[in-house]
């Protein structure tokens, strides 16, 4: 990762896009504004970093965590999904994003 940060020609562009996205969230007046900002940033990320989409496919952020058992409660599942050290997962990212309501 350090090698990517130090030697890539796209890392500063990606950092700028991420910073722009972060500053867009407080200005969003609706869920649609947030979704539009996310979509716009995805397009900008892809233009800045041609490997963006393929790198994004190397984690489980688009999937839910496994349930730890048939007796696990919903609140325990949610806590497990957002606990530090848990692999990226759809519920965790949603819950901790500006769109999430948890």
N, CA, C and O atoms as CSV, one atom per row, in Angstrom:
chain,resi,resn,atom,element,x,y,z
A,1,UNK,N,N,0.826,-1.182,0.000
A,1,UNK,CA,C,0.000,0.000,0.000
A,1,UNK,C,C,0.874,1.251,0.000
A,1,UNK,O,O,0.587,2.215,-0.710
A,2,UNK,N,N,1.937,1.234,0.794
A,2,UNK,CA,C,2.846,2.375,0.828
A,2,UNK,C,C,3.437,2.627,-0.549
A,2,UNK,O,O,3.584,3.778,-0.961
A,3,UNK,N,N,3.775,1.565,-1.260
A,3,UNK,CA,C,4.305,1.698,-2.608
A,3,UNK,C,C,3.295,2.397,-3.526
A,3,UNK,O,O,3.670,3.249,-4.332
A,4,UNK,N,N,2.030,2.037,-3.400
A,4,UNK,CA,C,0.985,2.679,-4.205
A,4,UNK,C,C,0.906,4.168,-3.886
A,4,UNK,O,O,0.842,5.005,-4.786
A,5,UNK,N,N,0.912,4.484,-2.609
A,5,UNK,CA,C,0.800,5.887,-2.198
A,5,UNK,C,C,1.985,6.698,-2.702
A,5,UNK,O,O,1.814,7.818,-3.184
A,6,UNK,N,N,3.165,6.146,-2.596
A,6,UNK,CA,C,4.370,6.893,-2.956
A,6,UNK,C,C,4.625,6.958,-4.457
A,6,UNK,O,O,5.190,7.940,-4.937
A,7,UNK,N,N,4.228,5.948,-5.201
A,7,UNK,CA,C,4.642,5.861,-6.605
A,7,UNK,C,C,3.527,5.974,-7.637
A,7,UNK,O,O,3.815,6.083,-8.829
A,8,UNK,N,N,2.280,5.953,-7.222
A,8,UNK,CA,C,1.206,6.016,-8.217
A,8,UNK,C,C,1.020,7.451,-8.690
A,8,UNK,O,O,1.278,8.408,-7.960
A,9,UNK,N,N,0.570,7.569,-9.916
A,9,UNK,CA,C,0.304,8.902,-10.452
A,9,UNK,C,C,-1.144,9.327,-10.228
A,9,UNK,O,O,-1.511,10.454,-10.561
A,10,UNK,N,N,-1.968,8.448,-9.673
A,10,UNK,CA,C,-3.386,8.746,-9.505
A,10,UNK,C,C,-3.796,8.991,-8.055
A,10,UNK,O,O,-4.910,9.456,-7.812
A,11,UNK,N,N,-2.938,8.696,-7.093
A,11,UNK,CA,C,-3.347,8.737,-5.685
A,11,UNK,C,C,-3.784,10.136,-5.242
A,11,UNK,O,O,-4.741,10.265,-4.479
A,12,UNK,N,N,-3.104,11.179,-5.705
A,12,UNK,CA,C,-3.499,12.536,-5.310
A,12,UNK,C,C,-4.843,12.917,-5.917
A,12,UNK,O,O,-5.636,13.615,-5.285
A,13,UNK,N,N,-5.103,12.461,-7.147
A,13,UNK,CA,C,-6.411,12.716,-7.769
A,13,UNK,C,C,-7.521,12.037,-6.969
A,13,UNK,O,O,-8.568,12.630,-6.711
A,14,UNK,N,N,-7.277,10.790,-6.584
A,14,UNK,CA,C,-8.269,10.035,-5.809
A,14,UNK,C,C,-8.502,10.707,-4.459
A,14,UNK,O,O,-9.640,10.806,-3.999
A,15,UNK,N,N,-7.441,11.162,-3.834
A,15,UNK,CA,C,-7.566,11.853,-2.553
A,15,UNK,C,C,-8.393,13.131,-2.693
A,15,UNK,O,O,-9.217,13.440,-1.832
A,16,UNK,N,N,-8.176,13.859,-3.760
A,16,UNK,CA,C,-8.942,15.086,-4.004
A,16,UNK,C,C,-10.421,14.782,-4.227
A,16,UNK,O,O,-11.289,15.491,-3.718
A,17,UNK,N,N,-10.700,13.742,-4.977
A,17,UNK,CA,C,-12.089,13.344,-5.229
A,17,UNK,C,C,-12.767,12.937,-3.923
A,17,UNK,O,O,-13.907,13.324,-3.665
A,18,UNK,N,N,-12.071,12.161,-3.107
A,18,UNK,CA,C,-12.629,11.743,-1.818
A,18,UNK,C,C,-12.898,12.949,-0.925
A,18,UNK,O,O,-13.917,12.997,-0.236
A,19,UNK,N,N,-11.995,13.918,-0.935
A,19,UNK,CA,C,-12.195,15.123,-0.137
A,19,UNK,C,C,-13.399,15.920,-0.643
A,19,UNK,O,O,-14.185,16.439,0.150
A,20,UNK,N,N,-13.536,16.014,-1.963
A,20,UNK,CA,C,-14.711,16.695,-2.534
A,20,UNK,C,C,-15.994,15.994,-2.125
A,20,UNK,O,O,-16.978,16.641,-1.767
A,21,UNK,N,N,-15.981,14.674,-2.180
A,21,UNK,CA,C,-17.167,13.898,-1.788
A,21,UNK,C,C,-17.514,14.166,-0.333
A,21,UNK,O,O,-18.677,14.393,-0.001
A,22,UNK,N,N,-16.515,14.141,0.531
A,22,UNK,CA,C,-16.754,14.397,1.955
A,22,UNK,C,C,-17.370,15.775,2.183
A,22,UNK,O,O,-18.246,15.931,3.033
A,23,UNK,N,N,-16.921,16.761,1.437
A,23,UNK,CA,C,-17.467,18.110,1.609
A,23,UNK,C,C,-18.860,18.250,1.006
A,23,UNK,O,O,-19.600,19.162,1.376
A,24,UNK,N,N,-19.230,17.360,0.081
A,24,UNK,CA,C,-20.571,17.414,-0.523
A,24,UNK,C,C,-21.656,16.907,0.415
A,24,UNK,O,O,-22.804,17.339,0.313
A,25,UNK,N,N,-21.318,15.999,1.327
A,25,UNK,CA,C,-22.339,15.411,2.195
A,25,UNK,C,C,-23.069,16.429,3.062
A,25,UNK,O,O,-24.298,16.388,3.121
A,26,UNK,N,N,-22.372,17.343,3.739
A,26,UNK,CA,C,-23.113,18.301,4.570
A,26,UNK,C,C,-24.027,19.225,3.757
A,26,UNK,O,O,-25.005,19.756,4.283
A,27,UNK,N,N,-23.706,19.411,2.491
A,27,UNK,CA,C,-24.507,20.280,1.626
A,27,UNK,C,C,-25.712,19.571,1.032
A,27,UNK,O,O,-26.591,20.214,0.458
A,28,UNK,N,N,-25.761,18.252,1.163
A,28,UNK,CA,C,-26.855,17.478,0.577
A,28,UNK,C,C,-28.154,17.756,1.317
A,28,UNK,O,O,-28.218,17.679,2.544
A,29,UNK,N,N,-29.182,18.077,0.555
A,29,UNK,CA,C,-30.492,18.366,1.141
A,29,UNK,C,C,-31.420,17.160,1.138
A,29,UNK,O,O,-32.473,17.176,1.776
A,30,UNK,N,N,-31.025,16.117,0.419
A,30,UNK,CA,C,-31.899,14.945,0.323
A,30,UNK,C,C,-31.053,13.701,0.090
A,30,UNK,O,O,-29.857,13.776,-0.191
A,31,UNK,N,N,-31.709,12.563,0.214
A,31,UNK,CA,C,-31.040,11.289,-0.060
A,31,UNK,C,C,-30.577,11.239,-1.513
A,31,UNK,O,O,-29.515,10.694,-1.811
A,32,UNK,N,N,-31.379,11.811,-2.418
A,32,UNK,CA,C,-31.002,11.849,-3.828
A,32,UNK,C,C,-29.726,12.654,-4.045
A,32,UNK,O,O,-28.887,12.278,-4.864
A,33,UNK,N,N,-29.574,13.757,-3.317
A,33,UNK,CA,C,-28.344,14.547,-3.421
A,33,UNK,C,C,-27.126,13.724,-3.007
A,33,UNK,O,O,-26.071,13.802,-3.636
A,34,UNK,N,N,-27.280,12.937,-1.948
A,34,UNK,CA,C,-26.181,12.085,-1.483
A,34,UNK,C,C,-25.873,11.017,-2.521
A,34,UNK,O,O,-24.710,10.785,-2.849
A,35,UNK,N,N,-26.910,10.365,-3.041
A,35,UNK,CA,C,-26.700,9.332,-4.051
A,35,UNK,C,C,-26.054,9.905,-5.308
A,35,UNK,O,O,-25.179,9.269,-5.896
A,36,UNK,N,N,-26.474,11.098,-5.726
A,36,UNK,CA,C,-25.865,11.736,-6.891
A,36,UNK,C,C,-24.395,12.050,-6.641
A,36,UNK,O,O,-23.563,11.874,-7.531
A,37,UNK,N,N,-24.072,12.508,-5.449
A,37,UNK,CA,C,-22.679,12.788,-5.108
A,37,UNK,C,C,-21.851,11.509,-5.146
A,37,UNK,O,O,-20.723,11.509,-5.638
A,38,UNK,N,N,-22.417,10.410,-4.623
A,38,UNK,CA,C,-21.713,9.119,-4.653
A,38,UNK,C,C,-21.489,8.645,-6.085
A,38,UNK,O,O,-20.391,8.203,-6.423
A,39,UNK,N,N,-22.507,8.732,-6.921
A,39,UNK,CA,C,-22.383,8.291,-8.318
A,39,UNK,C,C,-21.358,9.144,-9.063
A,39,UNK,O,O,-20.536,8.629,-9.821
A,40,UNK,N,N,-21.419,10.451,-8.836
A,40,UNK,CA,C,-20.465,11.351,-9.475
A,40,UNK,C,C,-19.037,11.012,-9.050
A,40,UNK,O,O,-18.127,10.985,-9.879
A,41,UNK,N,N,-18.848,10.757,-7.767
A,41,UNK,CA,C,-17.501,10.433,-7.293
A,41,UNK,C,C,-17.028,9.100,-7.869
A,41,UNK,O,O,-15.849,8.959,-8.196
A,42,UNK,N,N,-17.923,8.121,-8.000
A,42,UNK,CA,C,-17.532,6.845,-8.601
A,42,UNK,C,C,-17.017,7.042,-10.025
A,42,UNK,O,O,-16.010,6.453,-10.417
A,43,UNK,N,N,-17.708,7.864,-10.784
A,43,UNK,CA,C,-17.260,8.138,-12.150
A,43,UNK,C,C,-15.915,8.858,-12.153
A,43,UNK,O,O,-15.034,8.537,-12.951
A,44,UNK,N,N,-15.762,9.824,-11.267
A,44,UNK,CA,C,-14.489,10.550,-11.178
A,44,UNK,C,C,-13.362,9.638,-10.706
A,44,UNK,O,O,-12.239,9.737,-11.200
A,45,UNK,N,N,-13.652,8.742,-9.747
A,45,UNK,CA,C,-12.639,7.782,-9.291
A,45,UNK,C,C,-12.192,6.896,-10.460
A,45,UNK,O,O,-10.998,6.656,-10.641
A,46,UNK,N,N,-13.141,6.421,-11.236
A,46,UNK,CA,C,-12.804,5.533,-12.354
A,46,UNK,C,C,-11.950,6.252,-13.393
A,46,UNK,O,O,-11.038,5.652,-13.962
A,47,UNK,N,N,-12.231,7.517,-13.647
A,47,UNK,CA,C,-11.415,8.267,-14.602
A,47,UNK,C,C,-10.010,8.518,-14.053
A,47,UNK,O,O,-9.032,8.474,-14.799
A,48,UNK,N,N,-9.912,8.779,-12.760
A,48,UNK,CA,C,-8.605,9.058,-12.145
A,48,UNK,C,C,-7.768,7.797,-11.994
A,48,UNK,O,O,-6.544,7.845,-12.116
A,49,UNK,N,N,-8.416,6.673,-11.731
A,49,UNK,CA,C,-7.736,5.411,-11.457
A,49,UNK,C,C,-8.368,4.314,-12.296
A,49,UNK,O,O,-9.411,3.782,-11.919
A,50,UNK,N,N,-7.761,3.962,-13.426
A,50,UNK,CA,C,-8.355,2.965,-14.311
A,50,UNK,C,C,-8.585,1.600,-13.652
A,50,UNK,O,O,-9.396,0.820,-14.151
A,51,UNK,N,N,-7.911,1.295,-12.569
A,51,UNK,CA,C,-8.080,0.018,-11.884
A,51,UNK,C,C,-9.078,0.098,-10.718
A,51,UNK,O,O,-9.220,-0.859,-9.958
A,52,UNK,N,N,-9.760,1.226,-10.580
A,52,UNK,CA,C,-10.672,1.471,-9.457
A,52,UNK,C,C,-11.731,0.371,-9.328
A,52,UNK,O,O,-11.893,-0.211,-8.256
A,53,UNK,N,N,-12.440,0.091,-10.404
A,53,UNK,CA,C,-13.532,-0.886,-10.336
A,53,UNK,C,C,-13.016,-2.290,-10.035
A,53,UNK,O,O,-13.624,-3.017,-9.249
A,54,UNK,N,N,-11.901,-2.677,-10.653
A,54,UNK,CA,C,-11.395,-4.025,-10.397
A,54,UNK,C,C,-10.872,-4.157,-8.971
A,54,UNK,O,O,-11.011,-5.217,-8.361
A,55,UNK,N,N,-10.276,-3.105,-8.436
A,55,UNK,CA,C,-9.815,-3.151,-7.047
A,55,UNK,C,C,-11.003,-3.215,-6.084
A,55,UNK,O,O,-10.934,-3.885,-5.054
A,56,UNK,N,N,-12.076,-2.527,-6.416
A,56,UNK,CA,C,-13.273,-2.547,-5.569
A,56,UNK,C,C,-13.887,-3.941,-5.507
A,56,UNK,O,O,-14.561,-4.278,-4.533
A,57,UNK,N,N,-13.664,-4.742,-6.526
A,57,UNK,CA,C,-14.203,-6.099,-6.550
A,57,UNK,C,C,-13.427,-7.084,-5.693
A,57,UNK,O,O,-13.805,-8.251,-5.596
A,58,UNK,N,N,-12.346,-6.627,-5.069
A,58,UNK,CA,C,-11.508,-7.522,-4.272
A,58,UNK,C,C,-11.878,-7.532,-2.790
A,58,UNK,O,O,-11.101,-8.005,-1.960
A,59,UNK,N,N,-13.052,-7.016,-2.454
A,59,UNK,CA,C,-13.502,-7.080,-1.062
A,59,UNK,C,C,-14.993,-7.420,-1.050
A,59,UNK,O,O,-15.623,-7.517,-2.103
A,60,UNK,N,N,-15.538,-7.596,0.124
A,60,UNK,CA,C,-16.937,-8.028,0.250
A,60,UNK,C,C,-17.888,-6.895,0.605
A,60,UNK,O,O,-18.950,-7.137,1.180
A,61,UNK,N,N,-17.526,-5.675,0.273
A,61,UNK,CA,C,-18.341,-4.542,0.687
A,61,UNK,C,C,-19.756,-4.577,0.091
A,61,UNK,O,O,-20.649,-3.901,0.601
A,62,UNK,N,N,-19.965,-5.327,-0.941
A,62,UNK,CA,C,-21.290,-5.403,-1.558
A,62,UNK,C,C,-22.135,-6.552,-1.009
A,62,UNK,O,O,-23.230,-6.819,-1.503
A,63,UNK,N,N,-21.614,-7.232,0.021
A,63,UNK,CA,C,-22.308,-8.397,0.575
A,63,UNK,C,C,-22.497,-8.241,2.083
A,63,UNK,O,O,-21.769,-7.492,2.734
A,64,UNK,N,N,-23.467,-8.947,2.624
A,64,UNK,CA,C,-23.700,-8.945,4.067
A,64,UNK,C,C,-22.753,-9.919,4.760
A,64,UNK,O,O,-22.267,-10.871,4.148
A,65,UNK,N,N,-22.498,-9.670,6.040
A,65,UNK,CA,C,-21.731,-10.623,6.860
A,65,UNK,C,C,-22.564,-11.882,7.056
A,65,UNK,O,O,-23.789,-11.861,6.934
A,66,UNK,N,N,-21.889,-12.956,7.356
A,66,UNK,CA,C,-22.595,-14.193,7.696
A,66,UNK,C,C,-23.225,-14.052,9.076
A,66,UNK,O,O,-22.696,-13.359,9.945
A,67,UNK,N,N,-24.340,-14.707,9.261
A,67,UNK,CA,C,-24.979,-14.760,10.572
A,67,UNK,C,C,-24.206,-15.779,11.404
A,67,UNK,O,O,-23.852,-16.848,10.908
A,68,UNK,N,N,-23.941,-15.445,12.678
A,68,UNK,CA,C,-23.121,-16.343,13.495
A,68,UNK,C,C,-23.887,-17.546,14.048
A,68,UNK,O,O,-23.285,-18.458,14.614
A,69,UNK,N,N,-25.175,-17.549,13.889
A,69,UNK,CA,C,-25.962,-18.688,14.361
A,69,UNK,C,C,-27.439,-18.391,14.269
A,69,UNK,O,O,-27.835,-17.255,14.010
A,70,UNK,N,N,-28.248,-19.400,14.477
A,70,UNK,CA,C,-29.692,-19.225,14.345
A,70,UNK,C,C,-30.298,-18.443,15.497
A,70,UNK,O,O,-31.448,-18.013,15.408
A,71,UNK,N,N,-29.550,-18.248,16.576
A,71,UNK,CA,C,-30.097,-17.512,17.719
A,71,UNK,C,C,-29.576,-16.078,17.794
A,71,UNK,O,O,-29.903,-15.350,18.732
A,72,UNK,N,N,-28.779,-15.671,16.828
A,72,UNK,CA,C,-28.242,-14.308,16.857
A,72,UNK,C,C,-29.365,-13.297,16.659
A,72,UNK,O,O,-30.178,-13.435,15.744
A,73,UNK,N,N,-29.409,-12.287,17.511
A,73,UNK,CA,C,-30.438,-11.256,17.406
A,73,UNK,C,C,-30.058,-10.244,16.337
A,73,UNK,O,O,-28.904,-10.170,15.916
A,74,UNK,N,N,-31.035,-9.473,15.908
A,74,UNK,CA,C,-30.785,-8.438,14.912
A,74,UNK,C,C,-29.774,-7.424,15.437
A,74,UNK,O,O,-28.844,-7.051,14.722
A,75,UNK,N,N,-29.946,-6.976,16.673
A,75,UNK,CA,C,-29.016,-5.975,17.218
A,75,UNK,C,C,-27.597,-6.535,17.314
A,75,UNK,O,O,-26.635,-5.810,17.059
A,76,UNK,N,N,-27.449,-7.808,17.675
A,76,UNK,CA,C,-26.120,-8.426,17.724
A,76,UNK,C,C,-25.522,-8.500,16.319
A,76,UNK,O,O,-24.323,-8.285,16.139
A,77,UNK,N,N,-26.351,-8.801,15.336
A,77,UNK,CA,C,-25.881,-8.864,13.948
A,77,UNK,C,C,-25.402,-7.496,13.473
A,77,UNK,O,O,-24.355,-7.389,12.833
A,78,UNK,N,N,-26.158,-6.465,13.781
A,78,UNK,CA,C,-25.778,-5.105,13.381
A,78,UNK,C,C,-24.472,-4.706,14.055
A,78,UNK,O,O,-23.567,-4.185,13.403
A,79,UNK,N,N,-24.376,-4.947,15.347
A,79,UNK,CA,C,-23.142,-4.621,16.068
A,79,UNK,C,C,-21.962,-5.375,15.468
A,79,UNK,O,O,-20.885,-4.805,15.297
A,80,UNK,N,N,-22.154,-6.643,15.149
A,80,UNK,CA,C,-21.094,-7.431,14.525
A,80,UNK,C,C,-20.687,-6.852,13.173
A,80,UNK,O,O,-19.516,-6.920,12.800
A,81,UNK,N,N,-21.627,-6.292,12.446
A,81,UNK,CA,C,-21.352,-5.756,11.111
A,81,UNK,C,C,-20.558,-4.458,11.139
A,81,UNK,O,O,-19.905,-4.108,10.156
A,82,UNK,N,N,-20.608,-3.737,12.268
A,82,UNK,CA,C,-19.911,-2.450,12.330
A,82,UNK,C,C,-18.755,-2.445,13.324
A,82,UNK,O,O,-18.152,-1.399,13.564
A,83,UNK,N,N,-18.442,-3.595,13.900
A,83,UNK,CA,C,-17.359,-3.683,14.869
A,83,UNK,C,C,-16.016,-3.526,14.172
A,83,UNK,O,O,-15.808,-4.052,13.078
A,84,UNK,N,N,-15.113,-2.803,14.809
A,84,UNK,CA,C,-13.776,-2.615,14.257
A,84,UNK,C,C,-13.110,-3.969,14.023
A,84,UNK,O,O,-13.180,-4.863,14.866
A,85,UNK,N,N,-12.472,-4.104,12.879
A,85,UNK,CA,C,-11.782,-5.337,12.538
A,85,UNK,C,C,-12.600,-6.298,11.713
A,85,UNK,O,O,-12.048,-7.237,11.139
A,86,UNK,N,N,-13.924,-6.089,11.634
A,86,UNK,CA,C,-14.776,-6.943,10.808
A,86,UNK,C,C,-14.515,-6.580,9.342
A,86,UNK,O,O,-14.402,-5.396,9.022
A,87,UNK,N,N,-14.418,-7.555,8.457
A,87,UNK,CA,C,-14.209,-7.237,7.045
A,87,UNK,C,C,-15.309,-6.309,6.518
A,87,UNK,O,O,-16.439,-6.322,7.006
A,88,UNK,N,N,-14.952,-5.507,5.514
A,88,UNK,CA,C,-15.935,-4.635,4.890
A,88,UNK,C,C,-17.166,-5.441,4.508
A,88,UNK,O,O,-17.062,-6.567,4.021
A,89,UNK,N,N,-18.338,-4.847,4.738
A,89,UNK,CA,C,-19.582,-5.516,4.406
A,89,UNK,C,C,-20.646,-4.467,4.122
A,89,UNK,O,O,-20.521,-3.322,4.555
A,90,UNK,N,N,-21.680,-4.847,3.405
A,90,UNK,CA,C,-22.687,-3.898,2.940
A,90,UNK,C,C,-23.398,-3.182,4.093
A,90,UNK,O,O,-23.546,-1.960,4.056
A,91,UNK,N,N,-23.831,-3.908,5.095
A,91,UNK,CA,C,-24.551,-3.283,6.207
A,91,UNK,C,C,-23.647,-2.340,6.990
A,91,UNK,O,O,-24.066,-1.243,7.359
A,92,UNK,N,N,-22.427,-2.752,7.242
A,92,UNK,CA,C,-21.495,-1.913,7.984
A,92,UNK,C,C,-21.200,-0.607,7.274
A,92,UNK,O,O,-21.206,0.457,7.892
A,93,UNK,N,N,-20.941,-0.685,5.972
A,93,UNK,CA,C,-20.650,0.531,5.207
A,93,UNK,C,C,-21.883,1.425,5.154
A,93,UNK,O,O,-21.777,2.641,5.313
A,94,UNK,N,N,-23.044,0.832,4.934
A,94,UNK,CA,C,-24.282,1.616,4.886
A,94,UNK,C,C,-24.556,2.289,6.230
A,94,UNK,O,O,-24.887,3.473,6.282
A,95,UNK,N,N,-24.417,1.536,7.302
A,95,UNK,CA,C,-24.722,2.062,8.633
A,95,UNK,C,C,-23.788,3.202,9.015
A,95,UNK,O,O,-24.191,4.122,9.725
A,96,UNK,N,N,-22.572,3.149,8.560
A,96,UNK,CA,C,-21.594,4.172,8.922
A,96,UNK,C,C,-21.465,5.277,7.899
A,96,UNK,O,O,-20.664,6.193,8.085
A,97,UNK,N,N,-22.235,5.217,6.818
A,97,UNK,CA,C,-22.181,6.242,5.790
A,97,UNK,C,C,-23.195,7.343,6.086
A,97,UNK,O,O,-24.086,7.159,6.916
A,98,UNK,N,N,-23.065,8.480,5.416
A,98,UNK,CA,C,-24.056,9.563,5.612
A,98,UNK,C,C,-25.466,9.162,5.205
A,98,UNK,O,O,-26.427,9.791,5.647
A,99,UNK,N,N,-25.617,8.137,4.379
A,99,UNK,CA,C,-26.944,7.688,3.955
A,99,UNK,C,C,-27.590,6.859,5.055
A,99,UNK,O,O,-28.807,6.896,5.241
A,100,UNK,N,N,-26.768,6.113,5.779
A,100,UNK,CA,C,-27.284,5.200,6.790
A,100,UNK,C,C,-28.063,5.902,7.883
A,100,UNK,O,O,-27.818,7.068,8.193
A,101,UNK,N,N,-28.995,5.180,8.456
A,101,UNK,CA,C,-29.843,5.771,9.498
A,101,UNK,C,C,-29.665,5.077,10.826
A,101,UNK,O,O,-30.405,5.363,11.767
A,102,UNK,N,N,-28.694,4.160,10.937
A,102,UNK,CA,C,-28.506,3.411,12.180
A,102,UNK,C,C,-27.673,4.211,13.165
A,102,UNK,O,O,-27.408,3.743,14.272
